[in-house]
């Protein structure tokens, strides 16, 4: 039988055309979606570059990490909770206009931040509060365990990471004991952040009667919709009277450090007063989102007895919010600073507005100091953050690298009157993708206390000098540029 090579060539040519058309359709579909999302052009071009260079892998990466779900309203269940009704439970709300009559000029200077947070996230400005700054793991967990042990009615926890280690088991066993005493215990844990948490750990809590839910559990068929939008919040509310918020997860490394980074430096807050009810409100909405159960009863929002005056707003942000409220607050606080801005963050991948604010403030003569870890626990973040150094140093920004260990604090202090402590890093993920919560404090004593601790951290840091940085090795520059390419898609 004679073999027809021409016919074979023709058939292979048809299949080649079909294959090319298939590839074109598969690749062009996400390209069209990306273009129609009208994102930041840099982020759009980054994803287009990924799809063109590695089409099939790029599609998977986009499905898992790239979809802009802020606009797709996958979090509409949260809207079923009547936030306005919950807010009415906050007693003695302070009218923003009253701040204008305050005799403290510095406080009046930050009135625009109070109004911004109310308008972009409905963050109530509270005045009857007592705020205690907790430094590092030993002090923080000591206060947390003591407060939990004293709980009489309910304990609410919401965490990104909980580990099955020494401190994790101390917290677990104490929660079980309190549940046996009749105290209501509820826990929200991030499904991805707690991937390493054992089933035994969770089962022990369930068997004791603790109500718990994983935040947006990642299953195979919905993997793409949820893996990149995580609950990074760290909240504890006890009896509606005591609240904790800040940078520490529940893990031994916050107490003992670890082999790679050494000592972990972090900052947390213990709150009493009206601001605790704001934390309770955030937890209650997240609880309703995950469980469908309402926590509107008055017993969860008791009237505070604190008479001490410390102005505090609790701001939450995430893919479910209309505005990037915490990022906008960072931008406004930096852009309107009059004396100084001190920043401590473990992950520094600023977007364009934050970069403009930092450089403009520095060029205007404002002292800008940024404290970062010398050794990061993220390869891309470590090198990506350094790619921003030259532009900042040239504008006069001071950059320090913490050498004593790993600084995990998320702090911003401005002009001895405004400070924020919370879960939000100064990076794109915290601004756009994670669920975050910060306490915004308008108080001279608290801000100066945080400033003093920051300046002490500088004693264990090395300053980055522009002239020396310019002569860093060529392979460092390559690593920085390589990591910078991927920062918009992280």
C-alpha positions in Angstrom: 0.0 0.0 0.0 1.4 3.4 -1.0 1.8 5.9 1.8 0.4 9.4 1.0 2.9 11.8 2.6 1.1 14.8 1.1 -2.1 13.7 2.8 -0.3 13.2 6.1 1.2 16.6 5.8 -2.2 18.0 5.1 -3.8 16.3 8.1 -1.0 17.3 10.4 -1.3 20.9 9.2 -5.0 20.9 10.0 -4.3 19.6 13.5 -1.6 22.2 14.0 -4.1 24.9 13.1 -6.6 23.5 15.5 -4.0 23.4 18.2 -2.9 27.0 17.6 -6.6 28.2 17.6 -7.2 26.3 20.8 -4.1 27.8 22.5 -5.1 31.3 21.2 -8.7 30.9 22.6 -7.4 29.6 25.9 -4.9 32.4 26.4 -6.9 35.2 24.9 -9.9 34.6 27.2 -8.2 35.5 30.4 -6.4 38.3 28.6 -9.7 39.9 27.7 -11.0 39.4 31.3 -7.8 41.1 32.6 -8.2 44.0 30.2 -11.9 44.5 31.1 -11.1 44.6 34.8 -9.5 48.0 34.3 -6.9 47.5 37.0 -3.7 49.3 37.6 -1.9 49.2 34.2 1.3 47.8 35.9 -0.6 44.9 37.4 -2.5 44.3 34.1 0.7 44.3 32.1 2.4 41.9 34.6 -0.4 39.4 34.2 -0.3 39.7 30.4 3.4 39.1 30.5 2.9 35.9 32.6 0.2 34.6 30.3 2.2 35.3 27.2 5.5 33.8 28.5 4.0 30.7 30.2 0.5 30.4 28.8 -0.9 27.2 30.4 0.9 27.7 33.8 0.0 31.4 33.6 -3.7 30.6 33.3 -3.5 28.4 36.4 -1.7 31.1 38.3 -4.2 33.7 37.2 -7.2 31.5 38.2 -5.6 30.8 41.6 -4.1 34.2 42.4 -5.1 36.8 39.9 -8.9 37.2 39.8 -10.2 40.5 41.1 -12.9 39.2 43.4 -13.4 42.6 45.1 -15.6 43.5 42.1 -17.2 40.1 41.7 -19.0 40.3 45.1 -18.2 36.7 46.3 -18.6 38.0 49.8 -22.3 39.1 49.5 -23.3 36.9 52.4 -21.7 39.5 54.7 -24.2 42.1 53.5 -27.0 40.1 55.1 -25.7 41.3 58.5 -27.2 44.7 59.1 -24.0 46.6 60.0 -25.9 49.8 60.7 -28.0 48.0 63.3 -24.9 46.6 64.9 -23.3 50.0 65.0 -26.2 51.4 67.1 -25.1 49.1 69.9 -21.9 51.1 70.3 -22.7 53.3 73.2 -21.9 57.0 73.4 -20.6 57.5 69.9 -18.5 60.6 69.6 -19.6 63.0 67.0 -16.6 63.9 64.7 -17.5 67.6 64.8 -16.8 67.7 68.5 -13.1 67.2 67.7 -13.0 70.7 66.1 -13.8 72.2 69.5 -10.9 70.3 71.2 -8.1 72.5 72.6 -5.4 70.1 71.4 -4.1 71.6 68.1 -2.3 68.3 67.2 -5.5 66.4 67.6 -7.4 68.8 65.4 -4.7 68.4 62.7 -5.7 64.7 62.4 -9.4 65.4 62.2 -9.3 64.6 58.4 -8.1 61.1 59.2 -11.0 60.5 61.6 -13.4 61.7 58.9 -11.7 59.7 56.2 -12.0 56.4 58.2 -15.7 57.1 59.0 -16.5 57.8 55.3 -14.5 54.9 53.8 -15.2 52.2 56.3 -17.8 53.6 58.8 -15.2 53.3 61.5 -16.7 54.9 64.6 -14.5 57.3 66.6 -14.6 56.2 70.2 -13.4 58.2 73.2 -13.8 56.2 76.4 -10.9 53.8 76.0 -7.9 52.4 77.9 -5.0 51.3 75.6 -2.1 49.1 76.7 0.8 48.5 74.3 2.1 44.9 74.5 5.6 44.3 73.2 6.7 40.9 71.9 5.3 37.4 72.7 5.9 37.0 76.4 4.1 40.2 77.4 1.3 39.7 74.8 0.5 36.1 75.6 0.7 36.7 79.3 -2.1 39.2 79.1 -4.1 37.2 76.6 -4.0 34.0 78.8 -4.8 36.0 81.9 -7.8 37.7 80.2 -9.1 34.4 78.8 -8.8 32.8 82.3 -11.0 35.6 83.7 -13.7 35.3 81.1 -17.2 34.9 82.5 -19.6 35.0 79.6 -18.0 34.7 76.1 -14.6 34.4 74.3 -14.4 35.3 70.6 -11.2 34.7 68.6 -10.3 35.3 65.0 -6.8 34.4 63.8 -4.8 33.9 60.6 -2.4 31.4 62.1 -2.8 29.0 65.0 -0.2 26.3 65.5 -0.3 23.0 67.3 2.7 23.9 69.5 3.3 24.9 73.1 1.5 28.2 73.2 -1.1 26.9 70.8 -1.9 24.1 73.2 -1.9 26.4 76.2 -4.6 28.5 74.5 -6.5 25.4 73.4 -6.6 23.9 76.8 -7.6 27.1 78.5 -10.5 27.5 76.0 -11.6 24.0 76.7 -11.5 24.7 80.5 -13.5 27.9 80.0 -16.1 26.1 77.9 -16.5 23.4 80.6 -17.2 26.3 83.0 -20.1 27.4 80.7 -18.4 30.2 78.9 -19.3 30.6 75.2 -16.3 30.1 73.0 -16.2 30.9 69.3 -13.3 30.7 66.9 -12.7 31.7 63.3 -9.4 30.5 61.8 -8.1 31.1 58.3 -8.2 27.9 56.4 -4.9 28.5 54.5 -3.1 30.1 57.4 -3.9 27.1 59.5 -3.2 24.4 57.0 -0.7 22.9 59.4 -3.1 22.7 62.3 -3.9 19.1 63.1 -7.3 17.6 63.1 -6.8 16.4 66.7 -6.4 20.0 67.7 -9.6 21.1 66.1 -11.5 18.0 67.2 -10.5 18.6 70.9 -12.1 22.0 70.7 -15.2 20.8 68.9 -15.7 18.0 71.4 -15.5 20.5 74.3 -18.3 22.5 72.7 -16.3 25.3 71.1 -18.0 26.7 68.0 -15.4 27.1 65.2 -15.4 27.8 61.5 -12.5 27.9 59.0 -12.6 31.2 57.0 -13.3 30.5 53.4 -12.2 26.9 53.3 -10.2 26.0 50.2 -11.7 23.0 48.3 -10.6 21.8 44.9 -13.5 23.0 42.8 -13.4 26.5 44.4 -9.7 26.7 44.9 -9.3 29.5 42.4 -11.9 31.7 44.1 -10.5 31.6 47.6 -6.9 30.9 48.0 -5.7 34.4 47.4 -8.2 36.2 49.7 -7.2 35.4 53.3 -8.4 36.5 56.7 -5.2 38.1 58.1 -7.0 39.5 61.2 -6.0 38.8 64.8 -8.9 39.6 67.1 -9.8 38.5 70.6 -12.9 39.8 72.4 -13.6 38.7 76.0 -17.0 39.4 77.6 -17.3 42.5 75.3 -14.9 44.2 77.8 -11.4 43.3 76.8 -10.1 43.3 73.2 -6.8 42.3 71.7 -5.5 43.3 68.2 -2.1 43.5 66.6 0.6 41.5 64.8 1.0 38.3 66.8 -0.5 35.0 65.6 -0.7 32.1 68.0 2.6 30.3 67.5 5.8 29.6 69.5 8.0 31.6 67.1 6.5 34.8 68.6 7.8 33.7 72.0 11.0 31.7 71.2 11.9 32.9 67.7 13.0 30.3 65.1 16.2 29.0 63.5 15.9 31.1 60.3 15.1 34.5 61.6 15.9 34.3 65.3 14.1 36.5 67.8 10.7 37.8 66.6 9.9 41.4 67.5 6.2 42.3 67.4 3.6 44.7 68.8 0.1 44.0 70.0 -2.6 46.1 71.9 -4.9 45.3 74.8 -8.1 47.5 74.7 -10.8 48.3 77.2 -13.8 50.5 76.5 -15.8 51.5 73.5 -13.2 50.3 71.0 -13.7 46.7 72.2 -17.3 47.0 70.9 -15.9 48.0 67.5 -13.8 44.8 67.5 -16.8 42.8 68.6 -18.8 44.2 65.7 -16.1 43.1 63.2 -16.0 39.7 64.7 -19.8 39.4 64.7 -20.0 40.3 60.9 -17.3 37.7 60.1 -19.1 35.2 62.3 -22.3 35.7 60.4 -20.5 35.5 57.1 -19.1 32.1 58.0 -21.9 30.6 60.1 -25.1 32.4 59.3 -25.6 33.0 63.0 -26.3 36.4 64.4 -24.5 37.9 67.5 -26.7 40.9 67.9 -27.8 40.3 71.5 -27.1 43.1 73.9 -25.0 40.8 76.1 -22.3 40.9 73.5 -22.2 44.7 73.5 -22.2 45.7 77.2 -21.9 49.3 78.2 -18.3 50.1 79.0 -17.3 51.5 82.4 -14.0 53.0 81.3 -13.8 56.8 81.9 -10.3 57.3 80.6 -10.2 59.4 77.4 -8.2 57.9 74.5 -9.5 58.4 71.0 -9.6 55.2 69.0 -11.0 54.0 65.7 -11.1 50.4 64.6 -10.9 50.0 60.9 -11.4 46.8 58.9 -10.6 46.4 55.2 -10.8 43.6 52.7 -12.1 42.4 49.4 -15.6 43.0 50.7 -15.1 46.7 51.3 -15.8 49.4 48.8 -12.6 51.3 49.6 -9.1 50.3 50.4 -9.6 52.0 53.7 -6.4 51.2 55.6 -4.2 52.0 52.6 -6.0 55.3 52.1 -5.4 56.1 55.8 -1.7 55.3 55.4 -1.5 57.6 52.3 -3.3 60.5 53.9 -1.4 60.2 57.2 1.9 60.3 55.4 1.0 63.0 52.9 -0.3 65.4 55.6 2.5 64.8 58.2 4.1 67.9 59.6 7.0 66.6 61.6 7.8 62.9 61.1 6.5 59.5 59.9 7.9 56.3 61.5 7.0 53.0 59.8 7.7 49.4 60.9 6.6 46.5 58.7 7.9 43.1 57.9 6.6 43.1 54.3 7.2 46.3 52.3 5.9 46.3 48.7 4.2 49.7 48.4 1.9 50.7 45.6 2.3 53.9 43.6 0.2 56.1 45.9 2.2 55.1 49.0 5.5 55.6 47.1 4.4 59.1 46.0 3.4 60.0 49.5 6.6 58.8 51.1 8.9 60.6 48.5 6.8 63.8 48.5 6.8 64.0 52.3 10.6 63.4 52.5 11.3 66.0 49.9 9.2 68.4 51.9 11.5 68.0 54.9 9.4 65.5 56.9 11.5 62.9 58.7 10.6 59.5 57.2 12.0 56.4 58.9 11.2 52.9 57.7 12.2 49.8 59.7 12.3 46.5 57.9 13.8 43.1 58.8 17.3 42.4 57.5 16.4 38.7 57.0 12.9 38.2 55.7 11.0 34.9 55.7 9.8 35.5 52.1 12.2 35.4 49.2 10.2 37.5 46.8 9.3 40.1 49.5 12.9 40.3 50.7 14.3 41.2 47.2 11.2 43.0 46.0 11.2 45.4 48.9 14.9 46.3 48.2 13.9 47.3 44.7 12.2 50.4 46.1 15.2 51.5 48.2 17.0 53.7 45.7 13.9 55.8 44.9 13.2 56.3 48.5 16.8 57.0 49.6 17.3 59.6 46.9 14.2 61.4 48.2 15.7 61.5 51.7 13.8 58.6 53.3 15.8 56.8 56.0 15.7 53.0 55.8 16.8 50.7 58.6 17.3 47.0 58.6 16.6 45.2 61.9 19.5 42.9 62.8 18.5 41.5 66.2 16.0 39.1 64.6 12.8 39.5 62.6 10.6 42.5 63.1 7.0 41.6 62.5 5.4 44.7 64.0 3.0 46.6 61.8 3.2 50.2 63.0 2.8 53.8 61.7 3.4 56.8 63.9 2.9 60.4 62.9 3.7 63.7 64.6 3.5 62.4 68.3 -0.3 62.3 68.1 -1.4 59.6 65.6 -0.5 55.9 65.6 -1.8 52.7 64.1 -1.2 49.1 65.3 -2.8 46.2 63.6 -2.5 43.4 61.1 -2.0 45.3 57.9 1.5 45.3 56.3 2.6 48.0 53.9 2.3 45.8 50.9 -0.1 45.2 48.0 -1.5 42.0 49.5 -2.7 43.8 52.7 -4.0 46.7 50.7 -6.0 44.8 48.1 -6.5 41.1 49.0 -6.4 40.3 52.7 -9.0 40.9 55.3 -7.2 43.2 57.8 -8.0 45.1 61.0 -6.1 48.1 62.6 -6.5 50.2 65.6 -6.0 53.9 64.9 -5.1 55.8 68.0 -5.1 59.6 68.4 -3.2 60.1 71.6 0.1 61.7 72.5 1.1 59.3 75.3 0.5 56.1 73.3 2.2 57.5 70.2 5.2 58.6 72.1 5.4 55.2 73.8 5.4 53.4 70.4 7.9 55.9 69.1 10.3 55.3 72.0 10.1 51.5 71.3 10.7 52.1 67.6 13.8 54.3 68.4 15.1 51.5 70.6 14.7 49.0 67.8 16.8 51.3 65.6 19.7 50.7 68.0 19.6 47.1 66.8 19.4 48.1 63.2 21.7 49.1 60.4 20.9 52.1 58.3 21.0 51.7 54.5 23.3 54.4 53.0 22.5 55.5 49.5 26.2 55.7 48.4 26.9 52.2 49.6 23.6 50.8 48.3 24.4 52.0 44.8 27.5 49.8 44.7 25.7 46.6 45.8 26.6 43.4 43.8 25.2 43.1 40.3 23.4 39.8 41.2 21.6 41.7 44.0 20.3 44.2 41.5 19.2 41.3 39.2 17.3 39.6 42.1 15.6 42.8 43.0 14.5 43.5 39.5 13.3 39.9 39.1 11.3 39.9 42.3 9.9 43.4 41.4 8.3 41.9 38.3 6.1 39.7 40.4 5.1 42.1 43.2 2.0 43.3 41.3 0.7 39.8 41.0 1.4 38.7 44.6 
